Amino acid sequence: MVRMRTIYLAIAVAVLALGVPADAGPKGRQVRYVGIHPIPKSEGGGICYIEGPHVHIFAANKLEYRDHRGANYFVGDPVAYGYDGPKYAYKGHHPIHVNAVVDDDADDTEYCYIEGPHYHYFEPAVADTDFKLAGDAYFYVGEPPPAYVEARPAMVKINAVYTPMVYTRPIVTVEPPSGWIGIRAGIGVPAAVVVDDRPAAVVVDPVVRAGVEVHIPTPTLSIGIGIGGGTVVRDRPVYIREHDHGHRKFKNRHR
C-alpha cells in the first residue's frame, strides 16, 4: 500500500508540475486537493491517502474542506469515512495549521467546527501551546480569533453531517482543562444536577459515551442535560453499564 501511495503521489505531482489546466482531462473537470481526504461514495468511497498536492475529478463540499493555495484541504474526521491510519483525538472546535500538516511555507490557519470528540490524522503543530492534552485528547484553550467567530454560524452546520454517522468515535470522559473553547463558545457546557453542596461524585458525558446507561438510586434530584454536556451527580453512587463500543486506544505520536 505504501508503494502504491508513493506512485499515486508521484503521478499527481507530475501532473501539477506539467501545468495541466484545472479543466483538462477527458473525464471532466480536475479539482485540486492536498492532504488525506475521503472519496465520495459516487466515486467508490473510501479514503485517498495522498498527502501531497494531487487532483481528482470530483468536487469538494464547503463544510468539510478549506482552500489552501488553490487546493481543497479536508478538515473533517476521516475515521467517519473508513480511515484506518494513525489518528489523534480532539474535543470541540479548534484551529488547524494547514501548512504544518502538509509541510509547506504558506501560512494558513483554518478551523474545525466539529462539536464533541472526533479524530484527525495529525497532532497540533509542535509550536502551538494553545492545546492541552487531557485523557488522550487535545483541547483548544486559546483565545478564539475574530475569523473563527465570524465563520462559526455557517460552519457549525458540519455537525449535521456527522451526527447521523455511525462509527467509532473517541471516548473522552475527563474534565476539560481551564480555558477550553467549548466553555467559551457555550459548547459542551455541563448542566449540573445538584443534590447538596458536597463534592461531585461522578461526571458522565452521555453524548460521548453512546450506549451507556446510568442508574441512580432514589432519592436523587435530576435536572436536564446541556447540549453536548454531561450530568454531575452529587453524593449518590452511580452504576454505569457499558455496551461494547468496539473502540481502540491509540498512543499519541509526536513528530
Buried (B, 14 or more C-beta within 10 A) or exposed (E): EEEEBEEBBEEBBEBBEEEEEEEEEEEEBBBBBBBBBBBBEEEEEEBBBBBBBBBBEBEBEEBBBBBBBEBBBBBBBBBBBEBEEEBBBBBBBBBBBBBBBBEBEEEBBBBBBBBBBBBBBBBBBEEBEBBBBBBBBBBBBBEBEEEBEEBBEEBBEBBEBBEEEEEEBBBBBEEBBEBBBBBBBEBBBBEBBEBEEEEBEBBBBBBBBEEBEBEBEEEBEEEEBBEBBBBBBBEBEBEEEEEEEEEEEBEEEEE
